[in-house]
């Protein structure tokens, strides 16, 4: 079962309340997405730590229900 873009955005915003999230469906199949997540709370964190925060916000769906997510993170 695929995960839709709205659900991905909702989970990220729920886990990182100050995040600005942009989701793109890369293949039109509902399984391959790209996400840009910008958040003031990422300040001072490494890129790896930023990505870990996003993956934690996805509550274990990455690699399961959510097949592929190309992720870009940063501060606004």
CHARMM internal coordinates of N, CA and C (Angstrom, degrees):
IC EDIT
DIST 1 N 1 CA 1.4525
DIST 1 CA 1 C 1.5288
ANGL 1 N 1 CA 1 C 108.52
DIST 1 C 2 N 1.3093
ANGL 1 CA 1 C 2 N 116.45
DIHE 1 N 1 CA 1 C 2 N 127.00
DIST 2 N 2 CA 1.4605
ANGL 1 C 2 N 2 CA 121.81
DIHE 1 CA 1 C 2 N 2 CA -178.05
DIST 2 CA 2 C 1.5304
ANGL 2 N 2 CA 2 C 111.06
DIHE 1 C 2 N 2 CA 2 C -80.52
DIST 2 C 3 N 1.3054
ANGL 2 CA 2 C 3 N 115.32
DIHE 2 N 2 CA 2 C 3 N 164.55
DIST 3 N 3 CA 1.4595
ANGL 2 C 3 N 3 CA 122.31
DIHE 2 CA 2 C 3 N 3 CA 178.43
DIST 3 CA 3 C 1.5225
ANGL 3 N 3 CA 3 C 106.80
DIHE 2 C 3 N 3 CA 3 C -111.78
DIST 3 C 4 N 1.3203
ANGL 3 CA 3 C 4 N 117.63
DIHE 3 N 3 CA 3 C 4 N 132.65
DIST 4 N 4 CA 1.4664
ANGL 3 C 4 N 4 CA 117.89
DIHE 3 CA 3 C 4 N 4 CA -179.08
DIST 4 CA 4 C 1.5280
ANGL 4 N 4 CA 4 C 111.85
DIHE 3 C 4 N 4 CA 4 C -86.45
DIST 4 C 5 N 1.3223
ANGL 4 CA 4 C 5 N 115.57
DIHE 4 N 4 CA 4 C 5 N 162.01
DIST 5 N 5 CA 1.4640
ANGL 4 C 5 N 5 CA 121.80
DIHE 4 CA 4 C 5 N 5 CA -175.05
DIST 5 CA 5 C 1.5271
ANGL 5 N 5 CA 5 C 111.69
DIHE 4 C 5 N 5 CA 5 C -60.22
DIST 5 C 6 N 1.3182
ANGL 5 CA 5 C 6 N 116.78
DIHE 5 N 5 CA 5 C 6 N -37.86
DIST 6 N 6 CA 1.4601
ANGL 5 C 6 N 6 CA 120.30
DIHE 5 CA 5 C 6 N 6 CA -179.92
DIST 6 CA 6 C 1.5187
ANGL 6 N 6 CA 6 C 112.23
DIHE 5 C 6 N 6 CA 6 C -63.32
DIST 6 C 7 N 1.3138
ANGL 6 CA 6 C 7 N 116.80
DIHE 6 N 6 CA 6 C 7 N -37.63
DIST 7 N 7 CA 1.4608
ANGL 6 C 7 N 7 CA 120.80
DIHE 6 CA 6 C 7 N 7 CA 178.81
DIST 7 CA 7 C 1.5279
ANGL 7 N 7 CA 7 C 110.81
DIHE 6 C 7 N 7 CA 7 C -69.59
DIST 7 C 8 N 1.3242
ANGL 7 CA 7 C 8 N 116.82
DIHE 7 N 7 CA 7 C 8 N -39.66
DIST 8 N 8 CA 1.4683
ANGL 7 C 8 N 8 CA 120.40
DIHE 7 CA 7 C 8 N 8 CA 177.40
DIST 8 CA 8 C 1.5298
ANGL 8 N 8 CA 8 C 109.28
DIHE 7 C 8 N 8 CA 8 C -61.14
DIST 8 C 9 N 1.3223
ANGL 8 CA 8 C 9 N 116.72
DIHE 8 N 8 CA 8 C 9 N -47.87
DIST 9 N 9 CA 1.4649
ANGL 8 C 9 N 9 CA 121.13
DIHE 8 CA 8 C 9 N 9 CA -179.91
DIST 9 CA 9 C 1.5348
ANGL 9 N 9 CA 9 C 110.70
DIHE 8 C 9 N 9 CA 9 C -61.46
DIST 9 C 10 N 1.3234
ANGL 9 CA 9 C 10 N 116.79
DIHE 9 N 9 CA 9 C 10 N -43.02
DIST 10 N 10 CA 1.4667
ANGL 9 C 10 N 10 CA 120.47
DIHE 9 CA 9 C 10 N 10 CA -178.93
DIST 10 CA 10 C 1.5327
ANGL 10 N 10 CA 10 C 110.79
DIHE 9 C 10 N 10 CA 10 C -61.47
DIST 10 C 11 N 1.3233
ANGL 10 CA 10 C 11 N 117.48
DIHE 10 N 10 CA 10 C 11 N -45.20
DIST 11 N 11 CA 1.4615
ANGL 10 C 11 N 11 CA 120.57
DIHE 10 CA 10 C 11 N 11 CA -179.40
DIST 11 CA 11 C 1.5249
ANGL 11 N 11 CA 11 C 111.78
DIHE 10 C 11 N 11 CA 11 C -63.93
DIST 11 C 12 N 1.3420
ANGL 11 CA 11 C 12 N 116.29
DIHE 11 N 11 CA 11 C 12 N -42.31
DIST 12 N 12 CA 1.4673
ANGL 11 C 12 N 12 CA 119.21
DIHE 11 CA 11 C 12 N 12 CA -179.71
DIST 12 CA 12 C 1.5239
ANGL 12 N 12 CA 12 C 109.98
DIHE 11 C 12 N 12 CA 12 C -64.61
DIST 12 C 13 N 1.3313
ANGL 12 CA 12 C 13 N 117.53
DIHE 12 N 12 CA 12 C 13 N -45.24
DIST 13 N 13 CA 1.4697
ANGL 12 C 13 N 13 CA 120.24
DIHE 12 CA 12 C 13 N 13 CA -179.73
DIST 13 CA 13 C 1.5235
ANGL 13 N 13 CA 13 C 111.78
DIHE 12 C 13 N 13 CA 13 C -67.07
DIST 13 C 14 N 1.3141
ANGL 13 CA 13 C 14 N 116.87
DIHE 13 N 13 CA 13 C 14 N -31.73
DIST 14 N 14 CA 1.4597
ANGL 13 C 14 N 14 CA 120.38
DIHE 13 CA 13 C 14 N 14 CA 176.79
DIST 14 CA 14 C 1.5309
ANGL 14 N 14 CA 14 C 110.08
DIHE 13 C 14 N 14 CA 14 C -67.27
DIST 14 C 15 N 1.3301
ANGL 14 CA 14 C 15 N 117.29
DIHE 14 N 14 CA 14 C 15 N -40.35
DIST 15 N 15 CA 1.4620
ANGL 14 C 15 N 15 CA 121.77
DIHE 14 CA 14 C 15 N 15 CA -178.58
DIST 15 CA 15 C 1.5099
ANGL 15 N 15 CA 15 C 113.93
DIHE 14 C 15 N 15 CA 15 C -81.69
DIST 15 C 16 N 1.3408
ANGL 15 CA 15 C 16 N 116.48
DIHE 15 N 15 CA 15 C 16 N -27.20
DIST 16 N 16 CA 1.4677
ANGL 15 C 16 N 16 CA 121.97
DIHE 15 CA 15 C 16 N 16 CA -179.48
DIST 16 CA 16 C 1.5255
ANGL 16 N 16 CA 16 C 106.21
DIHE 15 C 16 N 16 CA 16 C -131.56
DIST 16 C 17 N 1.3199
ANGL 16 CA 16 C 17 N 117.56
DIHE 16 N 16 CA 16 C 17 N 83.83
DIST 17 N 17 CA 1.4676
ANGL 16 C 17 N 17 CA 121.38
DIHE 16 CA 16 C 17 N 17 CA -170.39
DIST 17 CA 17 C 1.5394
ANGL 17 N 17 CA 17 C 115.40
DIHE 16 C 17 N 17 CA 17 C -58.65
DIST 17 C 18 N 1.3331
ANGL 17 CA 17 C 18 N 118.50
DIHE 17 N 17 CA 17 C 18 N -27.05
DIST 18 N 18 CA 1.4635
ANGL 17 C 18 N 18 CA 118.57
DIHE 17 CA 17 C 18 N 18 CA -179.06
DIST 18 CA 18 C 1.5319
ANGL 18 N 18 CA 18 C 112.71
DIHE 17 C 18 N 18 CA 18 C -92.38
DIST 18 C 19 N 1.3266
ANGL 18 CA 18 C 19 N 117.43
DIHE 18 N 18 CA 18 C 19 N 11.60
DIST 19 N 19 CA 1.4682
ANGL 18 C 19 N 19 CA 121.06
DIHE 18 CA 18 C 19 N 19 CA -175.16
DIST 19 CA 19 C 1.5305
ANGL 19 N 19 CA 19 C 112.56
DIHE 18 C 19 N 19 CA 19 C -78.51
DIST 19 C 20 N 1.3208
ANGL 19 CA 19 C 20 N 113.90
DIHE 19 N 19 CA 19 C 20 N 141.78
DIST 20 N 20 CA 1.4634
ANGL 19 C 20 N 20 CA 122.16
DIHE 19 CA 19 C 20 N 20 CA 166.98
DIST 20 CA 20 C 1.5288
ANGL 20 N 20 CA 20 C 104.70
DIHE 19 C 20 N 20 CA 20 C -102.77
DIST 20 C 21 N 1.3119
ANGL 20 CA 20 C 21 N 116.52
DIHE 20 N 20 CA 20 C 21 N 120.93
DIST 21 N 21 CA 1.4735
ANGL 20 C 21 N 21 CA 121.00
DIHE 20 CA 20 C 21 N 21 CA -171.34
DIST 21 CA 21 C 1.5219
ANGL 21 N 21 CA 21 C 110.08
DIHE 20 C 21 N 21 CA 21 C -120.19
DIST 21 C 22 N 1.3233
ANGL 21 CA 21 C 22 N 115.26
DIHE 21 N 21 CA 21 C 22 N 130.23
DIST 22 N 22 CA 1.4592
ANGL 21 C 22 N 22 CA 121.74
DIHE 21 CA 21 C 22 N 22 CA 173.25
DIST 22 CA 22 C 1.5299
ANGL 22 N 22 CA 22 C 107.22
DIHE 21 C 22 N 22 CA 22 C -123.12
DIST 22 C 23 N 1.3122
ANGL 22 CA 22 C 23 N 115.96
DIHE 22 N 22 CA 22 C 23 N 125.71
DIST 23 N 23 CA 1.4706
ANGL 22 C 23 N 23 CA 120.98
DIHE 22 CA 22 C 23 N 23 CA -179.34
DIST 23 CA 23 C 1.5182
ANGL 23 N 23 CA 23 C 108.95
DIHE 22 C 23 N 23 CA 23 C -116.83
DIST 23 C 24 N 1.3346
ANGL 23 CA 23 C 24 N 116.22
DIHE 23 N 23 CA 23 C 24 N 135.13
DIST 24 N 24 CA 1.4692
ANGL 23 C 24 N 24 CA 121.48
DIHE 23 CA 23 C 24 N 24 CA 173.93
DIST 24 CA 24 C 1.5230
ANGL 24 N 24 CA 24 C 109.35
DIHE 23 C 24 N 24 CA 24 C -124.72
DIST 24 C 25 N 1.3074
ANGL 24 CA 24 C 25 N 116.18
DIHE 24 N 24 CA 24 C 25 N 135.41
DIST 25 N 25 CA 1.4620
ANGL 24 C 25 N 25 CA 121.45
DIHE 24 CA 24 C 25 N 25 CA 175.13
DIST 25 CA 25 C 1.5257
ANGL 25 N 25 CA 25 C 106.78
DIHE 24 C 25 N 25 CA 25 C -86.18
DIST 25 C 26 N 1.3069
ANGL 25 CA 25 C 26 N 117.82
DIHE 25 N 25 CA 25 C 26 N 110.03
DIST 26 N 26 CA 1.4664
ANGL 25 C 26 N 26 CA 121.96
DIHE 25 CA 25 C 26 N 26 CA -170.98
DIST 26 CA 26 C 1.5239
ANGL 26 N 26 CA 26 C 114.29
DIHE 25 C 26 N 26 CA 26 C -74.05
DIST 26 C 27 N 1.3258
ANGL 26 CA 26 C 27 N 117.44
DIHE 26 N 26 CA 26 C 27 N -32.84
DIST 27 N 27 CA 1.4643
ANGL 26 C 27 N 27 CA 120.09
DIHE 26 CA 26 C 27 N 27 CA -174.08
DIST 27 CA 27 C 1.5203
ANGL 27 N 27 CA 27 C 113.16
DIHE 26 C 27 N 27 CA 27 C -117.93
DIST 27 C 28 N 1.3276
ANGL 27 CA 27 C 28 N 116.77
DIHE 27 N 27 CA 27 C 28 N -3.58
DIST 28 N 28 CA 1.4550
ANGL 27 C 28 N 28 CA 119.82
DIHE 27 CA 27 C 28 N 28 CA -178.19
DIST 28 CA 28 C 1.5181
ANGL 28 N 28 CA 28 C 113.27
DIHE 27 C 28 N 28 CA 28 C 72.59
DIST 28 C 29 N 1.3301
ANGL 28 CA 28 C 29 N 116.27
DIHE 28 N 28 CA 28 C 29 N 13.88
DIST 29 N 29 CA 1.4587
ANGL 28 C 29 N 29 CA 119.72
DIHE 28 CA 28 C 29 N 29 CA -177.74
DIST 29 CA 29 C 1.5271
ANGL 29 N 29 CA 29 C 113.90
DIHE 28 C 29 N 29 CA 29 C -107.35
DIST 29 C 30 N 1.3384
ANGL 29 CA 29 C 30 N 116.32
DIHE 29 N 29 CA 29 C 30 N 0.22
DIST 30 N 30 CA 1.4580
ANGL 29 C 30 N 30 CA 119.29
DIHE 29 CA 29 C 30 N 30 CA -179.88
DIST 30 CA 30 C 1.5165
ANGL 30 N 30 CA 30 C 113.83
DIHE 29 C 30 N 30 CA 30 C 73.36
DIST 30 C 31 N 1.3119
ANGL 30 CA 30 C 31 N 117.17
DIHE 30 N 30 CA 30 C 31 N 12.13
DIST 31 N 31 CA 1.4664
ANGL 30 C 31 N 31 CA 120.47
DIHE 30 CA 30 C 31 N 31 CA -179.46
DIST 31 CA 31 C 1.5225
ANGL 31 N 31 CA 31 C 113.98
DIHE 30 C 31 N 31 CA 31 C -124.24
DIST 31 C 32 N 1.3198
ANGL 31 CA 31 C 32 N 117.44
DIHE 31 N 31 CA 31 C 32 N -16.35
DIST 32 N 32 CA 1.4615
ANGL 31 C 32 N 32 CA 120.95
DIHE 31 CA 31 C 32 N 32 CA -176.46
DIST 32 CA 32 C 1.5270
ANGL 32 N 32 CA 32 C 108.89
DIHE 31 C 32 N 32 CA 32 C -124.84
DIST 32 C 33 N 1.3186
ANGL 32 CA 32 C 33 N 116.04
DIHE 32 N 32 CA 32 C 33 N 110.16
DIST 33 N 33 CA 1.4557
ANGL 32 C 33 N 33 CA 121.35
DIHE 32 CA 32 C 33 N 33 CA -175.57
DIST 33 CA 33 C 1.5223
ANGL 33 N 33 CA 33 C 111.04
DIHE 32 C 33 N 33 CA 33 C -123.07
DIST 33 C 34 N 1.3278
ANGL 33 CA 33 C 34 N 114.70
DIHE 33 N 33 CA 33 C 34 N 159.35
DIST 34 N 34 CA 1.4608
ANGL 33 C 34 N 34 CA 122.46
DIHE 33 CA 33 C 34 N 34 CA 167.93
DIST 34 CA 34 C 1.5241
ANGL 34 N 34 CA 34 C 106.41
DIHE 33 C 34 N 34 CA 34 C -121.30
DIST 34 C 35 N 1.3059
ANGL 34 CA 34 C 35 N 116.34
DIHE 34 N 34 CA 34 C 35 N 138.38
DIST 35 N 35 CA 1.4654
ANGL 34 C 35 N 35 CA 121.05
DIHE 34 CA 34 C 35 N 35 CA 179.38
DIST 35 CA 35 C 1.5186
ANGL 35 N 35 CA 35 C 109.22
DIHE 34 C 35 N 35 CA 35 C -128.81
DIST 35 C 36 N 1.3170
ANGL 35 CA 35 C 36 N 115.07
DIHE 35 N 35 CA 35 C 36 N 135.22
DIST 36 N 36 CA 1.4515
ANGL 35 C 36 N 36 CA 121.74
DIHE 35 CA 35 C 36 N 36 CA 169.42
DIST 36 CA 36 C 1.5163
ANGL 36 N 36 CA 36 C 106.38
DIHE 35 C 36 N 36 CA 36 C -111.39
DIST 36 C 37 N 1.3221
ANGL 36 CA 36 C 37 N 116.30
DIHE 36 N 36 CA 36 C 37 N 122.54
DIST 37 N 37 CA 1.4623
ANGL 36 C 37 N 37 CA 121.56
DIHE 36 CA 36 C 37 N 37 CA -177.53
DIST 37 CA 37 C 1.5172
ANGL 37 N 37 CA 37 C 108.22
DIHE 36 C 37 N 37 CA 37 C -124.44
DIST 37 C 38 N 1.3295
ANGL 37 CA 37 C 38 N 115.76
DIHE 37 N 37 CA 37 C 38 N 114.96
DIST 38 N 38 CA 1.4544
ANGL 37 C 38 N 38 CA 121.90
DIHE 37 CA 37 C 38 N 38 CA 177.65
DIST 38 CA 38 C 1.5180
ANGL 38 N 38 CA 38 C 107.89
DIHE 37 C 38 N 38 CA 38 C -113.79
DIST 38 C 39 N 1.3297
ANGL 38 CA 38 C 39 N 116.13
DIHE 38 N 38 CA 38 C 39 N 133.63
DIST 39 N 39 CA 1.4690
ANGL 38 C 39 N 39 CA 119.21
DIHE 38 CA 38 C 39 N 39 CA -178.40
DIST 39 CA 39 C 1.5252
ANGL 39 N 39 CA 39 C 110.35
DIHE 38 C 39 N 39 CA 39 C -152.52
DIST 39 C 40 N 1.3206
ANGL 39 CA 39 C 40 N 117.46
DIHE 39 N 39 CA 39 C 40 N 133.53
DIST 40 N 40 CA 1.4657
ANGL 39 C 40 N 40 CA 120.03
DIHE 39 CA 39 C 40 N 40 CA 174.61
DIST 40 CA 40 C 1.5340
ANGL 40 N 40 CA 40 C 111.72
DIHE 39 C 40 N 40 CA 40 C -58.10
DIST 40 C 41 N 1.3215
ANGL 40 CA 40 C 41 N 116.90
DIHE 40 N 40 CA 40 C 41 N -30.98
DIST 41 N 41 CA 1.4701
ANGL 40 C 41 N 41 CA 119.89
DIHE 40 CA 40 C 41 N 41 CA -179.00
DIST 41 CA 41 C 1.5291
ANGL 41 N 41 CA 41 C 112.94
DIHE 40 C 41 N 41 CA 41 C -69.60
DIST 41 C 42 N 1.3199
ANGL 41 CA 41 C 42 N 118.60
DIHE 41 N 41 CA 41 C 42 N -8.17
DIST 42 N 42 CA 1.4683
ANGL 41 C 42 N 42 CA 121.92
DIHE 41 CA 41 C 42 N 42 CA 175.46
DIST 42 CA 42 C 1.5281
ANGL 42 N 42 CA 42 C 111.84
DIHE 41 C 42 N 42 CA 42 C -79.59
DIST 42 C 43 N 1.3127
ANGL 42 CA 42 C 43 N 118.09
DIHE 42 N 42 CA 42 C 43 N -11.58
DIST 43 N 43 CA 1.4659
ANGL 42 C 43 N 43 CA 121.40
DIHE 42 CA 42 C 43 N 43 CA -177.62
DIST 43 CA 43 C 1.5275
ANGL 43 N 43 CA 43 C 110.41
DIHE 42 C 43 N 43 CA 43 C -56.15
DIST 43 C 44 N 1.3153
ANGL 43 CA 43 C 44 N 116.14
DIHE 43 N 43 CA 43 C 44 N 131.77
DIST 44 N 44 CA 1.4553
ANGL 43 C 44 N 44 CA 122.19
DIHE 43 CA 43 C 44 N 44 CA 178.66
DIST 44 CA 44 C 1.5172
ANGL 44 N 44 CA 44 C 114.25
DIHE 43 C 44 N 44 CA 44 C 83.52
DIST 44 C 45 N 1.3226
ANGL 44 CA 44 C 45 N 117.24
DIHE 44 N 44 CA 44 C 45 N -4.38
DIST 45 N 45 CA 1.4675
ANGL 44 C 45 N 45 CA 120.59
DIHE 44 CA 44 C 45 N 45 CA 179.54
DIST 45 CA 45 C 1.5308
ANGL 45 N 45 CA 45 C 109.38
DIHE 44 C 45 N 45 CA 45 C -98.04
DIST 45 C 46 N 1.3211
ANGL 45 CA 45 C 46 N 115.58
DIHE 45 N 45 CA 45 C 46 N 147.73
DIST 46 N 46 CA 1.4573
ANGL 45 C 46 N 46 CA 120.03
DIHE 45 CA 45 C 46 N 46 CA 175.84
DIST 46 CA 46 C 1.5242
ANGL 46 N 46 CA 46 C 109.23
DIHE 45 C 46 N 46 CA 46 C -71.04
DIST 46 C 47 N 1.3232
ANGL 46 CA 46 C 47 N 115.80
DIHE 46 N 46 CA 46 C 47 N 165.08
DIST 47 N 47 CA 1.4679
ANGL 46 C 47 N 47 CA 120.36
DIHE 46 CA 46 C 47 N 47 CA 177.50
DIST 47 CA 47 C 1.5314
ANGL 47 N 47 CA 47 C 110.23
DIHE 46 C 47 N 47 CA 47 C -59.36
DIST 47 C 48 N 1.3211
ANGL 47 CA 47 C 48 N 116.44
DIHE 47 N 47 CA 47 C 48 N -39.84
DIST 48 N 48 CA 1.4726
ANGL 47 C 48 N 48 CA 120.24
DIHE 47 CA 47 C 48 N 48 CA 179.21
DIST 48 CA 48 C 1.5278
ANGL 48 N 48 CA 48 C 110.05
DIHE 47 C 48 N 48 CA 48 C -63.02
DIST 48 C 49 N 1.3197
ANGL 48 CA 48 C 49 N 117.40
DIHE 48 N 48 CA 48 C 49 N -43.37
DIST 49 N 49 CA 1.4697
ANGL 48 C 49 N 49 CA 120.38
DIHE 48 CA 48 C 49 N 49 CA 179.34
DIST 49 CA 49 C 1.5326
ANGL 49 N 49 CA 49 C 110.93
DIHE 48 C 49 N 49 CA 49 C -64.33
DIST 49 C 50 N 1.3338
ANGL 49 CA 49 C 50 N 116.51
DIHE 49 N 49 CA 49 C 50 N -38.37
DIST 50 N 50 CA 1.4644
ANGL 49 C 50 N 50 CA 120.44
DIHE 49 CA 49 C 50 N 50 CA 177.72
DIST 50 CA 50 C 1.5277
ANGL 50 N 50 CA 50 C 110.24
DIHE 49 C 50 N 50 CA 50 C -62.24
DIST 50 C 51 N 1.3172
ANGL 50 CA 50 C 51 N 116.32
DIHE 50 N 50 CA 50 C 51 N -44.98
DIST 51 N 51 CA 1.4679
ANGL 50 C 51 N 51 CA 120.36
DIHE 50 CA 50 C 51 N 51 CA -179.87
DIST 51 CA 51 C 1.5300
ANGL 51 N 51 CA 51 C 110.75
DIHE 50 C 51 N 51 CA 51 C -65.67
DIST 51 C 52 N 1.3322
ANGL 51 CA 51 C 52 N 116.75
DIHE 51 N 51 CA 51 C 52 N -37.73
DIST 52 N 52 CA 1.4702
ANGL 51 C 52 N 52 CA 119.76
DIHE 51 CA 51 C 52 N 52 CA 177.86
DIST 52 CA 52 C 1.5263
ANGL 52 N 52 CA 52 C 110.64
DIHE 51 C 52 N 52 CA 52 C -62.28
DIST 52 C 53 N 1.3365
ANGL 52 CA 52 C 53 N 117.23
DIHE 52 N 52 CA 52 C 53 N -38.73
DIST 53 N 53 CA 1.4674
ANGL 52 C 53 N 53 CA 120.18
DIHE 52 CA 52 C 53 N 53 CA 178.14
DIST 53 CA 53 C 1.5307
ANGL 53 N 53 CA 53 C 110.56
DIHE 52 C 53 N 53 CA 53 C -62.84
DIST 53 C 54 N 1.3174
ANGL 53 CA 53 C 54 N 116.39
DIHE 53 N 53 CA 53 C 54 N -41.24
DIST 54 N 54 CA 1.4726
ANGL 53 C 54 N 54 CA 119.67
DIHE 53 CA 53 C 54 N 54 CA 179.13
DIST 54 CA 54 C 1.5269
ANGL 54 N 54 CA 54 C 109.97
DIHE 53 C 54 N 54 CA 54 C -66.76
DIST 54 C 55 N 1.3347
ANGL 54 CA 54 C 55 N 116.95
DIHE 54 N 54 CA 54 C 55 N -46.01
DIST 55 N 55 CA 1.4707
ANGL 54 C 55 N 55 CA 119.28
DIHE 54 CA 54 C 55 N 55 CA 179.98
DIST 55 CA 55 C 1.5267
ANGL 55 N 55 CA 55 C 110.88
DIHE 54 C 55 N 55 CA 55 C -62.42
DIST 55 C 56 N 1.3299
ANGL 55 CA 55 C 56 N 117.31
DIHE 55 N 55 CA 55 C 56 N -38.70
DIST 56 N 56 CA 1.4748
ANGL 55 C 56 N 56 CA 120.19
DIHE 55 CA 55 C 56 N 56 CA 176.92
DIST 56 CA 56 C 1.5234
ANGL 56 N 56 CA 56 C 110.63
DIHE 55 C 56 N 56 CA 56 C -63.16
DIST 56 C 57 N 1.3272
ANGL 56 CA 56 C 57 N 116.87
DIHE 56 N 56 CA 56 C 57 N -37.88
DIST 57 N 57 CA 1.4644
ANGL 56 C 57 N 57 CA 120.81
DIHE 56 CA 56 C 57 N 57 CA 179.21
DIST 57 CA 57 C 1.5278
ANGL 57 N 57 CA 57 C 111.15
DIHE 56 C 57 N 57 CA 57 C -64.27
DIST 57 C 58 N 1.3255
ANGL 57 CA 57 C 58 N 116.52
DIHE 57 N 57 CA 57 C 58 N -26.99
DIST 58 N 58 CA 1.4681
ANGL 57 C 58 N 58 CA 120.68
DIHE 57 CA 57 C 58 N 58 CA -179.46
DIST 58 CA 58 C 1.5291
ANGL 58 N 58 CA 58 C 112.23
DIHE 57 C 58 N 58 CA 58 C -79.59
DIST 58 C 59 N 1.3046
ANGL 58 CA 58 C 59 N 116.93
DIHE 58 N 58 CA 58 C 59 N 0.12
DIST 59 N 59 CA 1.4713
ANGL 58 C 59 N 59 CA 123.86
DIHE 58 CA 58 C 59 N 59 CA 170.27
DIST 59 CA 59 C 1.5295
ANGL 59 N 59 CA 59 C 113.80
DIHE 58 C 59 N 59 CA 59 C 51.99
DIST 59 C 60 N 1.3230
ANGL 59 CA 59 C 60 N 116.54
DIHE 59 N 59 CA 59 C 60 N 46.56
DIST 60 N 60 CA 1.4533
ANGL 59 C 60 N 60 CA 120.17
DIHE 59 CA 59 C 60 N 60 CA 174.31
DIST 60 CA 60 C 1.5171
ANGL 60 N 60 CA 60 C 115.12
DIHE 59 C 60 N 60 CA 60 C 79.99
DIST 60 C 61 N 1.3212
ANGL 60 CA 60 C 61 N 118.43
DIHE 60 N 60 CA 60 C 61 N 3.29
DIST 61 N 61 CA 1.4667
ANGL 60 C 61 N 61 CA 120.59
DIHE 60 CA 60 C 61 N 61 CA -179.85
DIST 61 CA 61 C 1.5291
ANGL 61 N 61 CA 61 C 112.83
DIHE 60 C 61 N 61 CA 61 C -77.70
DIST 61 C 62 N 1.3505
ANGL 61 CA 61 C 62 N 117.31
DIHE 61 N 61 CA 61 C 62 N -20.13
DIST 62 N 62 CA 1.4618
ANGL 61 C 62 N 62 CA 120.81
DIHE 61 CA 61 C 62 N 62 CA -179.62
DIST 62 CA 62 C 1.5241
ANGL 62 N 62 CA 62 C 108.78
DIHE 61 C 62 N 62 CA 62 C -67.03
DIST 62 C 63 N 1.3279
ANGL 62 CA 62 C 63 N 115.84
DIHE 62 N 62 CA 62 C 63 N 129.10
DIST 63 N 63 CA 1.4551
ANGL 62 C 63 N 63 CA 120.35
DIHE 62 CA 62 C 63 N 63 CA -179.74
DIST 63 CA 63 C 1.5181
ANGL 63 N 63 CA 63 C 112.64
DIHE 62 C 63 N 63 CA 63 C 87.20
DIST 63 C 64 N 1.3097
ANGL 63 CA 63 C 64 N 117.20
DIHE 63 N 63 CA 63 C 64 N -7.94
DIST 64 N 64 CA 1.4591
ANGL 63 C 64 N 64 CA 121.25
DIHE 63 CA 63 C 64 N 64 CA 177.28
DIST 64 CA 64 C 1.5107
ANGL 64 N 64 CA 64 C 109.00
DIHE 63 C 64 N 64 CA 64 C -117.00
DIST 64 C 65 N 1.3094
ANGL 64 CA 64 C 65 N 115.78
DIHE 64 N 64 CA 64 C 65 N -97.65
DIST 65 N 65 CA 1.4674
ANGL 64 C 65 N 65 CA 121.15
DIHE 64 CA 64 C 65 N 65 CA 178.14
DIST 65 CA 65 C 1.5197
ANGL 65 N 65 CA 65 C 110.32
DIHE 64 C 65 N 65 CA 65 C -62.43
DIST 65 C 66 N 1.3188
ANGL 65 CA 65 C 66 N 116.08
DIHE 65 N 65 CA 65 C 66 N -39.45
DIST 66 N 66 CA 1.4688
ANGL 65 C 66 N 66 CA 121.65
DIHE 65 CA 65 C 66 N 66 CA 177.86
DIST 66 CA 66 C 1.5192
ANGL 66 N 66 CA 66 C 108.15
DIHE 65 C 66 N 66 CA 66 C -95.74
DIST 66 C 67 N 1.3210
ANGL 66 CA 66 C 67 N 116.31
DIHE 66 N 66 CA 66 C 67 N 109.21
DIST 67 N 67 CA 1.4626
ANGL 66 C 67 N 67 CA 121.81
DIHE 66 CA 66 C 67 N 67 CA -172.30
DIST 67 CA 67 C 1.5303
ANGL 67 N 67 CA 67 C 112.58
DIHE 66 C 67 N 67 CA 67 C -73.34
DIST 67 C 68 N 1.3461
ANGL 67 CA 67 C 68 N 118.39
DIHE 67 N 67 CA 67 C 68 N -49.57
DIST 68 N 68 CA 1.4564
ANGL 67 C 68 N 68 CA 120.40
DIHE 67 CA 67 C 68 N 68 CA -174.49
DIST 68 CA 68 C 1.5228
ANGL 68 N 68 CA 68 C 110.16
DIHE 67 C 68 N 68 CA 68 C -146.24
DIST 68 C 69 N 1.3237
ANGL 68 CA 68 C 69 N 115.49
DIHE 68 N 68 CA 68 C 69 N 133.76
DIST 69 N 69 CA 1.4595
ANGL 68 C 69 N 69 CA 121.04
DIHE 68 CA 68 C 69 N 69 CA 178.67
DIST 69 CA 69 C 1.5246
ANGL 69 N 69 CA 69 C 108.68
DIHE 68 C 69 N 69 CA 69 C -139.78
DIST 69 C 70 N 1.3340
ANGL 69 CA 69 C 70 N 116.64
DIHE 69 N 69 CA 69 C 70 N 110.24
DIST 70 N 70 CA 1.4633
ANGL 69 C 70 N 70 CA 121.46
DIHE 69 CA 69 C 70 N 70 CA 172.98
DIST 70 CA 70 C 1.5161
ANGL 70 N 70 CA 70 C 106.19
DIHE 69 C 70 N 70 CA 70 C -80.69
DIST 70 C 71 N 1.3024
ANGL 70 CA 70 C 71 N 116.81
DIHE 70 N 70 CA 70 C 71 N 121.30
DIST 71 N 71 CA 1.4612
ANGL 70 C 71 N 71 CA 120.68
DIHE 70 CA 70 C 71 N 71 CA -169.22
DIST 71 CA 71 C 1.5237
ANGL 71 N 71 CA 71 C 112.22
DIHE 70 C 71 N 71 CA 71 C -116.94
DIST 71 C 72 N 1.3285
ANGL 71 CA 71 C 72 N 115.45
DIHE 71 N 71 CA 71 C 72 N 131.12
DIST 72 N 72 CA 1.4644
ANGL 71 C 72 N 72 CA 122.12
DIHE 71 CA 71 C 72 N 72 CA 170.99
DIST 72 CA 72 C 1.5163
ANGL 72 N 72 CA 72 C 106.38
DIHE 71 C 72 N 72 CA 72 C -123.42
DIST 72 C 73 N 1.3198
ANGL 72 CA 72 C 73 N 116.78
DIHE 72 N 72 CA 72 C 73 N 131.94
DIST 73 N 73 CA 1.4619
ANGL 72 C 73 N 73 CA 120.68
DIHE 72 CA 72 C 73 N 73 CA 179.67
DIST 73 CA 73 C 1.5137
ANGL 73 N 73 CA 73 C 109.97
DIHE 72 C 73 N 73 CA 73 C -130.08
DIST 73 C 74 N 1.3125
ANGL 73 CA 73 C 74 N 115.82
DIHE 73 N 73 CA 73 C 74 N 161.23
DIST 74 N 74 CA 1.4562
ANGL 73 C 74 N 74 CA 120.75
DIHE 73 CA 73 C 74 N 74 CA 177.55
DIST 74 CA 74 C 1.5128
ANGL 74 N 74 CA 74 C 110.26
DIHE 73 C 74 N 74 CA 74 C 175.14
DIST 74 C 75 N 1.3204
ANGL 74 CA 74 C 75 N 114.81
DIHE 74 N 74 CA 74 C 75 N -175.33
DIST 75 N 75 CA 1.4581
ANGL 74 C 75 N 75 CA 120.39
DIHE 74 CA 74 C 75 N 75 CA 176.61
DIST 75 CA 75 C 1.5207
ANGL 75 N 75 CA 75 C 108.70
DIHE 74 C 75 N 75 CA 75 C -103.21
DIST 75 C 76 N 1.3350
ANGL 75 CA 75 C 76 N 116.80
DIHE 75 N 75 CA 75 C 76 N 147.62
DIST 76 N 76 CA 1.4791
ANGL 75 C 76 N 76 CA 119.16
DIHE 75 CA 75 C 76 N 76 CA -179.05
DIST 76 CA 76 C 1.5231
ANGL 76 N 76 CA 76 C 111.82
DIHE 75 C 76 N 76 CA 76 C -69.39
END
COOR INIT
IC SEED 1 N 1 CA 1 C
IC BUILD
